[in-house]
Each structure stands twice: as C-alpha cells, then as structure tokens.
Amino acid sequence: MSISKRKLMILKAIVDDYIMTGTPVGSRTLAKRADMNISPATIRNEMADLEEEGYLEQPHTSAGRKPSDKAYRLYVDTLMKVSALNKEEIGFVQQYLNTKISQVDNVIEATAQVLSEMTNLTSLVLVPQLEKTEIKRIQIVKITSSKALVVLVFDTGMVKDVLINLPLGMEDSYLENISNWLTSLVADKCLEDALQQVHYFAAGDLEEHRAFAEQLLCAVVGNLQAQASKEIVLGGAKNIFNHPEYQDIDKAKRFLTLLETKDTLYNILAGNNDMEFTIRIGKENTIPELENMSVITATYRVSNEKIGTFGVIGPTRMDYARILSVLHYMSASMNEIFMHNLNLEQSNHSKKE
C-alpha cells in the first residue's frame, strides 16, 4: 500500500521527535512545528490512519503515539538523512585510534570504546577472524631446550604466539632456517591453506623440514582456533541504564545477562554476512531476547576481504542516522589502519631481506 507524502512527512516528524525525546507524540506537538503547516485536526486524522496501517502505537498511559517497528523500518529505508561526522567528531575518533594503531588488539578495544561513547549505546566488536586473514611471517623462537614460541604475523597486523614443545637437540640455527622456509612456503595463505601446503609439500631433501613443520602447524592451528573462536570485545555495557526503556531493573538485568552469552553475541555479529551495513529492528531480529531492540552492524576489511564485524545494540528508539554516520566513519578508519599495518609489515620484511 502506498503512503501519501503528507503521511510520510507526519511520520518522519513523529519518529524524529520520539527518537529525540522518548515521549509519545501528539497532534498538538506536531502542529506547533514550523515546518508542518497542517492543522491539528488533519494531523489527528492522518495519525489515526497511520496507526491503523501499523506505523504508530499508542502507549496505555499516553494520548500521544510512538513509532512501531514498521515505522522505524520505513524511516530507515526512505525517510532519514545520513550526514557525515563533523570535524570535532572526526578529531575525537582519530585521536583515540591513532594512539592504538600499532597493535590490533588495542585497535579493537579502542573501537569498542569510541563507538559506545559516541552513540551512548553498547558496542560489540568481533575480533578479526583468523580463517579470513593471511599469514605474512612465521618466526620460531627457542625459549628453553624443550620449548619454543611460534610467532605468526598476519596481514591485519595481528600477532599471535603459541608455545610448543621442541624435540631435544634442536639448534637455534635450524629453527631460524625452518622459520624462513615456512614463511616462504605459506606467506599470503590462511591457516588452513598453509597447513595443506605443508602437508602436500613434495618429500625430498626437505622431508625432515616437512615433517616437523606439519606437526608444528597442526599444533599452532589448533591452539589459535581454540583461543580466537568467537572472541568479542564489548564497550559501554552500562550505557543501557541511560535509556528510559531500561529503567525497569528486571529488563536491564536481562540485557546484561544477554551480554554474557558469547554464542548469542557472536550470532548477532556474524549474521550480517558480507553486507557493509545491516540494520535489524525489533522483531526483525531472529534472537528472541532482541525483539524489543535494534542492532546496527558494519564490517571491516583488509584488501577488500571482510575480516570482522562491529556494531551497536540498544532500544529501537535510537538515532539511526547518526549511528550509521559513526559506523561508516569507523569502518573506513579501521580499514585504513589494517591496510597501514599490512603495508608496514611488508615494508619491514622487505628491508630484512
């Protein structure tokens, strides 16, 4: 069913006002707007139609109306205007992230913190998924006669280390040689492809290398997949108490309990597939605990390959346009940081060669 321009104008005004105030909107309030120029009686009639069509709801204790999930969806898809962040906001993001640029873990934590502060919502950041990242360098560092640290540098700039057992009598020079051999063999490959590359490497003069390398990589891959699985960083969990929708303590407790369920949070972030941005409103969420909430997510990439997802979660009454602006800028900033780290790693490796 098509909706008239006048109804769209009234609906947009109601959504804008309700997002800003959290108070149900009446016809008199709308009629006082300078840009409306419509009588209260006409507005009442149009609001009655919008309610009948499922765009507005009437709280029991109020004469005003509030938007339904259907109204928010129409608002997001066709009515809202997304603007770029202003210079002050950009400066805040850059100042926060630039101090964390060299360490991926720090970038992820800073992203969660910036998002929560700029949106007054709870932020979630999915740590770069190792299966989506490529190995740039492997270094085996002997610690004792029977222990070594395997250090892997990925294209995101992420550095992971795994402690392994060493056969007795293994010299430092041999470990350096096998580090170089492994790096040349598996560079620019993901963990699983790297393991297959070593496994299928033709036997010959380097058979001893191959056997040890395969055993080493099996241990490393298993360890990293276990520790990196569904790793999520949260920011601003207590921000939920800033919203009147969660003044009910039991409702707030249910939300905080949700944040403790890692599998649920992972499903929230992993559900956006490869889309740059997703907005799921109220009952559009497949997770029952989120039927009164909205989730907005974005992706971040290296060399145009998606490696992770981040976003915010909060009441359906949220400033969708502003949040999209923040996520858009944060996504671009994260992509830039990860590409910087990749280029820096490639440059440093070239100098060593």
Order of alpha helices (4+ residues) and beta strands (2+ residues): alpha-alpha-alpha-beta-beta-alpha-alpha-alpha-beta-beta-beta-beta-alpha-alpha-alpha-beta-alpha-alpha-beta-beta-beta-alpha
